[in-house]
Amino acid sequence: MGEQVTYYYGDVEALDELELARIRSEAERGYAEAQYALGLVLARRDGVKHGDWAEAVKWYRLAAEQGYAEAQHEMGVLCAVGAGMRKEPKAAAEWYRKAAEQGYSMSQFELAHCYGCGFGVPKDMQESFKWCKLAAEQGNAGAQAQLGTIYMEEGDVDASLEWTRKAAENGDAVGQYNLAKMYAQGHGVAKNEDAACKWLQLSAAQGFGPAIQVLENH
């Protein structure tokens, strides 16, 4: 392969054009990681200076077709929202599945959402739970928060507390808010107003609306 490229994932405004040229050269030679990095840079530039969604999609797709999980996930996102292409729910779910089956937790969580609301696939709550749990077990904080909510709805308070706490400790604003409610209500844990306030403040600091509203009305 020759000289290794340090692939770029930072601030596109600070991108060195020589570095971009090196990444593009590696991408044109067929290296999936470089193709993904180039797509990432092009997508992030969209709406900033001279972004090109269609060009970003081209490079993401090339990397995704080589089995690069991060690129497969991005293809899922773009198909889901219709950026650089028309909105294609079925294709979105298919790309998420490809990455999810490789163990990519963000895609596992997105695929759980697809099954949960019937987006691009038939609605199937068992499949939704399966993929959500796989993502949560890998440390995906959003999935952990969702799993906590699912267990709460099923009446399994201990499991709900376990996963909600994991999400909160991993910095998920929804998990922090839900854990605050559990402490405030003494639900599954000893009532503790100080702990409730702590987790509410952490959630609100991330801009989570319900937490902000509770603090404002307290």
N, C-alpha and C positions, 0 to 999 in steps of 0.2 A: 504493500500500500504506500510505502514511502513515508514522507513526513506526516505525522499525525496532526489533524486539525483539532484545535480546542473549540468545540462547538459552542455556539453563543446562545445564551438563554436570558440575557440581562436587558438593560434599558436600551431600546432600539435607538434612542437619540444619541447614545454614547458609542454606538457601534462604529468600529474602525472599518472603513471601506475596504482596506486590504484584507482584513479578516473575513468580511463578507465575500470577497472575491475568492478566497481560499475555500470557504464553505461551499460556494456555488460550484467551484471546480470539482470538489469531491462529490457533490450531489450529481453533477453531470456524468461522473465516472461510475455512478450506480450505487454509492454507499448509502444505505438506508438512514443511518443516523444523521448524515449530512443533509439528506433530503428532508428529513423531519425538521432539522434545525433551520433550514432555509425557509420551509413553509411557516415555521413559527415566527421568524423575523418578518416575513412578508405580511402575515396576518396581523401582527402587532403594529405594523406601520399603517395599517388601514385606518383612515380617519385621523391619522397623526400628521403625516407629510405626503407620502407618495405610495401608500399601500396598494396592493393588488390582490384582492380576494381570489380571483380566478387563478392567478399564478400560484398563490398559496395552496389552493386546493390541488393543483397539478402536482406539486411536490409532496404534499401530504399523501395523496393517493399512491404515488410511486413508492413511497416508504411503506405505506400500509399494505400494499400488494406483495411486499417482500416479507410481511409478517411482523413488522415493527409495531409493537403494541401501543406505544404512545401516539403514533400516527393513526392507527386504527381508531383510537379513542377520539382524536381530533376530527376524523372523518365522520364519526358518529355525531359529534356535536354540530358540525357544519350541516350535515344532512337534517338534523333535528330542527335547527333554527332557520335553515335556508340561506346560509351565508355563502356566496360564491357559486351557488347552485340553487335549484328549486328545492323546496322543503320536501323531504322524502322520509316519512316516519319508518317505513319498513326497512329502508337501507340503513337508517340510523341504528335501529335495533340490531341489524345484522353486523354492522361494524362494532358496536358495543360488545356483541357476543364474541366476536373473534378475539378482541382484547381481553374480555372477561375470562374466556377459557384459557388464556395464557396466565391468568392470575393477576391481571391489572385491576386493582381495587376500585379505582374511579369508574371504570367501565362496569364492574360488577354492580356498583351502586346505581349507576344510570340504567343498567338493564333491569335492576329491581324496580326502578321507577316505571320503566316501560311496561313491565308486567303488571304493576300495581294499578296503572290507569289505562291499560290497553293501547299503548302508543306504539304502533308498528307491529304489535304482536297481540294475540288474543289475551284478554285480561285473565290473569291466573295468580291468585294471591299466594299459593304455595310456592310457585316459582319465584315470585317477588320476595318472599321471606327467605328462600334458599340463597338468592344472590345477595340480598342485604346482609345476611349473616356471614357469608363468605367474606364480604368486604369489611364488615365490622371486625371479624377475627384477624384481619390483616392490619388493623389499626386505623381504618378510615373513620374519622371522627363523625362525619355526617351520617354514615351508616350506623355507627354506634348509637347516635341520638335517635335515629329512626327505629332501631331495634328496641331501644328502651321504651319508645312510644307504643310499639306493637305489643310488647309484653305487658305494658300497663293496661292496654285495651283488652288483653286476654285475662287480666286479673292476676298475673304473676308478678307481684310487687317486688319480690327479692331480685328476680332477673331484671326487672325494669330498673331498679336502683343500681344494680351492677353495671349495666350498659350505659345508663344515663351518666353515672359518675365517670366512667371511662371517657365518654364523649366530652364531658365538662373539663376534665383534666387534660384532654388533648386540645382544648381551646375552641371547641365548637360552641357558638353562641346559643344555639337552640338547646343543646345539652345543658349548658350553664343555666339557662332560664328554667328548664324543666327541673333541674336539681334544686334550684332555689325554691320552686313551688313545693317540692317534696319536703324540704326543710321547713318551709313556712307552715305547711299543713300537718307536719308530722306524719307524712304518708310513707310508710316503709322504713322510716328512720326517726330518731327522737327529734321532736320539734326544737328548732334552734334558729332564732331570729337573726343572730349574728351571722351564722353560716348562710342563711337565706339572703341576707343583705349583701354579703361578699360575692356570692355567685350572680346575683342580680346586677351588681355593679360591673362585674367582669363582662357579662353579656351586653349590658348597655354600652360599655366602652367600645364594643365592636359595632355599635350602631343598630343593634337588634331592637326593633320598634316596640314590641310588647314589653320588654324589660325597661326600656326608657319610660314608657307610659306608666308602668307600675311605680317606678321611682318618683316620677313627677306627681303622681296622685297620692303618694304615701304621706 
